[in-house]
């Protein structure tokens, strides 16, 4: 039996959300840029003036990228703590979600931020160029026994860890998927159904809110609608990673056809990133057990 003592979590303090979906830093950092000065600097290594200009532009961005990377580590720990509180006996997942609505809201906030961040990151290839230029520059300076002040903030070891993180197409979502799988593997005495039922229940709640006119009419803004859709997609992806046969098979407790239908009823520009997340970051979409109809809906 699962005997770990249940200690209710308090909602995450406001200081935790110093970086959030409305933070102008995200919009400034992740706003797609057509012309990357760092890319030009890489292509013209002998242009000293261009190198200096690129370096001065890239350094503040790298510091912000470090903030996001460190925030992903905090999200990973927070998600595992929330999962523990929302899945432990003696209550069922539905009872937990009813009793601990503040914790469920924190869980949803994490997923909303994650999907928002990764949507923006995927649209901005300049991030990879900027970070590649930064790593090349500090590596060259190390060879020449030079040390720059910025390395006190982001040294070579930190840069290597950040590079692995940002190499992922959806780095925040990858972090949360790994955190969820780690939670399940570390808590072997906790039935996996406690976790998957929690995730499928959250999915169902979001789907009902989106497809029911009475609930839908209560949404006060487009951002509220996007919040609900991002959370729904986020929990589907987590479910698909931890459930043995995933979210797309017939025995899944998630109505995938209904969820995809709800997404496709929205403006295409607003949901394309979410549909791509289902296409490319789920684990079992291409399994033989996935129906042809579901695959066709995501083509």
C-alpha positions as CSV (number, residue, x, y, z in Angstrom):
1,X,0.0,0.0,0.0
2,X,1.0,3.6,-0.5
3,X,1.5,4.9,3.0
4,X,3.2,8.3,2.5
5,X,1.8,10.9,4.8
6,X,-0.3,13.5,3.0
7,X,0.7,17.1,3.8
8,X,-1.6,19.6,2.0
9,X,0.4,22.0,-0.2
10,X,-0.3,25.7,0.0
11,X,-0.8,27.6,-3.3
12,X,2.5,28.6,-4.8
13,X,3.6,32.1,-3.6
14,X,3.3,35.0,-6.0
15,X,7.1,35.2,-6.0
16,X,7.1,31.8,-7.8
17,X,5.4,33.4,-10.8
18,X,7.9,36.2,-11.4
19,X,8.1,34.7,-14.8
20,X,4.6,34.0,-16.3
21,X,2.6,34.1,-19.5
22,X,2.0,37.8,-19.3
23,X,5.6,38.7,-18.4
24,X,6.8,41.2,-21.0
25,X,10.2,39.5,-20.8
26,X,8.8,36.5,-22.5
27,X,7.3,38.5,-25.3
28,X,10.4,40.5,-25.8
29,X,12.8,37.5,-25.7
30,X,10.7,35.1,-27.7
31,X,9.1,37.4,-30.2
32,X,10.2,36.0,-33.6
33,X,13.0,38.0,-35.1
34,X,13.6,37.7,-38.9
35,X,17.2,39.0,-38.8
36,X,19.5,37.6,-36.1
37,X,22.6,39.7,-35.7
38,X,24.3,36.8,-34.0
39,X,23.8,34.7,-37.2
40,X,25.5,37.5,-39.2
41,X,28.3,37.6,-36.7
42,X,28.9,33.8,-37.1
43,X,29.0,34.2,-40.9
44,X,31.4,37.2,-40.6
45,X,33.9,36.3,-37.9
46,X,36.5,38.9,-39.0
47,X,34.1,41.9,-38.8
48,X,35.2,43.2,-35.4
49,X,32.5,45.9,-35.3
50,X,29.8,43.4,-36.0
51,X,31.2,41.0,-33.4
52,X,31.1,43.7,-30.7
53,X,27.5,44.7,-31.7
54,X,26.4,41.1,-31.7
55,X,28.0,40.3,-28.3
56,X,26.4,43.4,-26.7
57,X,23.0,42.3,-28.1
58,X,23.3,38.6,-27.1
59,X,24.6,38.9,-23.5
60,X,21.3,40.2,-22.0
61,X,19.3,37.6,-24.0
62,X,21.5,34.8,-22.6
63,X,20.9,36.0,-19.0
64,X,17.2,35.9,-19.7
65,X,17.5,32.4,-21.2
66,X,19.2,31.4,-18.0
67,X,16.2,32.7,-16.0
68,X,13.8,30.5,-18.1
69,X,16.1,27.5,-17.7
70,X,16.2,27.9,-13.9
71,X,12.5,28.4,-13.9
72,X,12.0,25.1,-15.7
73,X,13.8,23.4,-12.8
74,X,11.5,25.1,-10.3
75,X,8.5,24.0,-12.4
76,X,9.7,20.4,-12.4
77,X,9.9,20.3,-8.6
78,X,6.5,22.1,-8.2
79,X,4.8,19.8,-10.6
80,X,6.0,16.7,-8.7
81,X,4.8,18.2,-5.4
82,X,1.4,19.0,-6.9
83,X,1.0,15.5,-8.4
84,X,1.8,14.0,-5.0
85,X,-0.9,16.1,-3.4
86,X,-3.5,15.5,-6.1
87,X,-3.0,11.7,-6.3
88,X,-2.3,10.4,-2.8
89,X,-4.8,8.2,-0.9
90,X,-7.4,8.0,0.5
91,X,-9.1,10.3,-1.9
92,X,-9.8,9.7,-5.6
93,X,-8.5,12.1,-8.2
94,X,-11.9,13.6,-8.7
95,X,-12.2,14.1,-4.9
96,X,-8.8,15.7,-4.8
97,X,-9.7,18.1,-7.7
98,X,-12.9,19.1,-5.9
99,X,-11.2,19.4,-2.4
100,X,-8.0,21.1,-3.6
101,X,-9.1,23.5,-6.3
102,X,-6.3,25.9,-5.5
103,X,-3.8,23.2,-6.2
104,X,-5.5,22.2,-9.4
105,X,-5.4,25.8,-10.5
106,X,-1.6,25.9,-9.8
107,X,-1.2,22.8,-11.9
108,X,-3.2,24.4,-14.7
109,X,-1.1,27.6,-14.4
110,X,2.1,25.6,-14.9
111,X,0.7,23.9,-18.0
112,X,-0.6,27.1,-19.4
113,X,2.8,28.8,-19.0
114,X,4.6,25.7,-20.5
115,X,2.5,25.6,-23.7
116,X,2.7,29.4,-24.1
117,X,6.5,29.4,-23.7
118,X,7.0,26.5,-26.1
119,X,4.7,27.9,-28.7
120,X,6.7,31.1,-28.7
121,X,10.1,29.3,-28.6
122,X,9.2,27.2,-31.6
123,X,8.5,30.3,-33.6
124,X,11.8,31.9,-32.8
125,X,14.8,30.1,-34.3
126,X,17.0,33.1,-33.5
127,X,17.2,31.8,-29.9
128,X,19.4,28.9,-31.1
129,X,21.6,31.3,-33.2
130,X,22.1,33.6,-30.3
131,X,23.0,30.9,-27.9
132,X,25.3,29.2,-30.4
133,X,27.1,32.5,-30.9
134,X,27.5,32.9,-27.2
135,X,28.9,29.5,-26.7
136,X,31.4,29.9,-29.6
137,X,32.6,33.2,-28.2
138,X,33.2,32.0,-24.6
139,X,34.9,28.9,-25.9
140,X,37.2,30.9,-28.1
141,X,38.0,33.2,-25.2
142,X,38.8,30.2,-22.9
143,X,41.3,29.0,-25.5
144,X,42.9,32.5,-25.4
145,X,42.8,32.5,-21.6
146,X,40.4,35.3,-21.5
147,X,37.5,35.6,-19.0
148,X,34.5,37.8,-19.5
149,X,32.3,39.2,-16.8
150,X,29.2,37.5,-18.3
151,X,30.8,34.1,-17.5
152,X,30.2,34.8,-13.8
153,X,26.5,34.7,-14.7
154,X,26.5,31.9,-17.4
155,X,29.7,29.9,-17.4
156,X,30.6,27.1,-19.8
157,X,29.1,24.4,-17.6
158,X,25.8,26.3,-17.3
159,X,25.9,27.0,-21.0
160,X,26.2,23.3,-21.8
161,X,23.2,22.5,-19.7
162,X,21.2,25.3,-21.2
163,X,22.2,24.2,-24.7
164,X,20.7,20.7,-24.1
165,X,17.5,22.3,-22.8
166,X,17.0,24.7,-25.7
167,X,17.9,22.1,-28.2
168,X,14.5,20.5,-27.5
169,X,11.7,21.7,-29.8
170,X,9.4,22.1,-26.7
171,X,11.8,22.4,-23.8
172,X,9.4,23.2,-21.0
173,X,6.9,20.5,-22.1
174,X,9.8,18.0,-22.2
175,X,10.7,19.0,-18.7
176,X,7.2,18.4,-17.4
177,X,6.8,15.1,-19.2
178,X,10.1,13.9,-17.7
179,X,9.0,15.1,-14.3
180,X,5.7,13.3,-14.5
181,X,7.3,10.0,-15.6
182,X,9.9,10.4,-12.8
183,X,7.1,10.9,-10.3
184,X,5.4,7.7,-11.5
185,X,8.6,5.7,-11.5
186,X,9.7,6.9,-8.0
187,X,6.3,6.2,-6.4
188,X,6.0,2.5,-7.4
189,X,3.6,1.8,-4.5
190,X,1.2,4.4,-5.7
191,X,-1.1,2.9,-8.4
192,X,-0.4,4.5,-11.8
193,X,-4.2,5.0,-12.2
194,X,-4.1,7.6,-9.5
195,X,-1.9,9.8,-11.7
196,X,-3.5,8.9,-15.1
197,X,-7.0,9.4,-13.7
198,X,-6.1,12.8,-12.3
199,X,-4.8,13.8,-15.7
200,X,-7.8,12.4,-17.6
201,X,-10.2,14.1,-15.2
202,X,-8.6,17.4,-15.8
203,X,-8.8,16.8,-19.6
204,X,-12.5,16.0,-19.3
205,X,-13.2,19.2,-17.3
206,X,-11.4,21.4,-19.9
207,X,-13.2,19.7,-22.8
208,X,-16.7,20.1,-21.2
209,X,-15.9,23.8,-20.5
210,X,-14.9,24.3,-24.1
211,X,-17.8,22.4,-25.8
212,X,-20.7,23.4,-23.5
213,X,-22.2,26.8,-24.5
214,X,-23.4,27.5,-21.0
215,X,-19.8,27.3,-19.7
216,X,-18.2,28.7,-22.8
217,X,-20.3,31.9,-22.5
218,X,-18.6,32.6,-19.1
219,X,-15.2,33.1,-20.7
220,X,-14.5,36.7,-20.4
221,X,-11.7,36.9,-22.9
222,X,-9.8,35.1,-25.7
223,X,-7.0,34.5,-23.3
224,X,-9.3,32.6,-21.0
225,X,-10.3,30.4,-23.9
226,X,-6.6,29.8,-24.8
227,X,-5.8,29.1,-21.1
228,X,-8.4,26.3,-21.1
229,X,-7.2,24.8,-24.4
230,X,-3.5,24.9,-23.4
231,X,-4.3,23.1,-20.1
232,X,-6.3,20.5,-21.9
233,X,-3.5,19.8,-24.4
234,X,-0.9,19.8,-21.7
235,X,-2.6,17.2,-19.6
236,X,-3.2,15.0,-22.7
237,X,0.5,15.1,-23.4
238,X,1.4,14.2,-19.8
239,X,-1.1,11.4,-19.8
240,X,0.2,10.0,-23.1
241,X,3.8,9.9,-21.7
242,X,2.9,8.1,-18.4
243,X,0.1,5.8,-19.4
244,X,1.4,2.4,-20.6
245,X,-0.6,2.5,-23.9
246,X,-1.1,6.3,-24.1
247,X,-4.0,8.6,-24.7
248,X,-4.9,7.6,-28.3
249,X,-5.9,3.9,-27.9
250,X,-9.6,2.8,-27.5
251,X,-9.2,2.0,-23.8
252,X,-7.9,5.5,-23.0
253,X,-10.0,7.5,-20.5
254,X,-9.5,10.6,-22.6
255,X,-12.0,11.3,-25.4
256,X,-9.3,12.2,-28.0
257,X,-11.7,12.6,-30.9
258,X,-13.8,15.1,-28.8
259,X,-10.7,17.0,-27.7
260,X,-9.3,17.3,-31.2
261,X,-12.8,18.3,-32.5
262,X,-13.0,21.1,-29.9
263,X,-9.6,22.4,-31.0
264,X,-10.5,22.3,-34.7
265,X,-13.6,24.4,-34.1
266,X,-11.4,27.3,-33.0
267,X,-9.7,29.8,-35.3
268,X,-6.9,27.9,-37.1
269,X,-4.2,30.5,-36.2
270,X,-4.9,30.2,-32.5
271,X,-4.7,26.4,-32.2
272,X,-2.1,25.4,-34.8
273,X,0.6,25.4,-32.2
274,X,-1.6,23.2,-29.9
275,X,-2.4,20.8,-32.7
276,X,1.3,20.6,-33.5
277,X,2.0,19.8,-29.8
278,X,-0.3,16.8,-30.1
279,X,1.3,15.8,-33.4
280,X,4.9,16.0,-32.4
281,X,5.3,15.9,-28.6
282,X,3.0,12.9,-27.8
283,X,4.5,9.5,-27.4
284,X,1.8,7.1,-28.8
285,X,0.1,8.9,-31.7
286,X,1.8,6.7,-34.3
287,X,1.2,3.4,-32.5
288,X,-0.8,0.7,-34.3
289,X,-3.5,1.0,-31.6
290,X,-4.3,4.6,-32.7
291,X,-7.3,4.7,-34.9
292,X,-7.1,5.9,-38.5
293,X,-9.8,8.5,-37.7
294,X,-7.7,10.1,-35.0
295,X,-4.6,10.2,-37.2
296,X,-6.6,11.7,-40.0
297,X,-7.9,14.4,-37.7
298,X,-4.4,15.4,-36.8
299,X,-3.0,15.4,-40.3
